[in-house]
Amino acid sequence: MELNLTNILSIIITIAILIVAIKITFTFDINKYLESRKKDLENKIKNYCPHAYVISVEGGVKVQSAFISPSGTTNYICERCQLVTYHIDEMTERQRVQSFAKDLKEYNKQEKKFQKLLRKAGYI
Ligand SMILES: [Zn+2]
């Protein structure tokens, strides 16, 4: 190939187009990656959320469920992680919360992981 001005120009243009194309692809992938990472993190937050909180009462602490049922809906939503549940069996939920109350160490372990994830996601 003869290296005249036209050839050099077309090589430069081709390279410029390639760079733009690579940049667009890269930006697109980065956004997709960040989005999927955020989604992963949010799922993790919901998994580690104890869906309960500890309140101090006279003579100690009490564990209370964080699920509330907003008026006008039969759904339950966790006040702490926004997890929506369509049905909660009161008995099972009470047992779940009671098991935390019996084993506060386990609760604290989960709470610590939960807080760590919240910090990672920039919520606190
Ligand atoms: Zn929760």
Residues whose N, C-alpha, C, O or C-beta is under 5 A from the ligand:
A	BS01	ZN	C49 H51 C78 R80 C81 L83
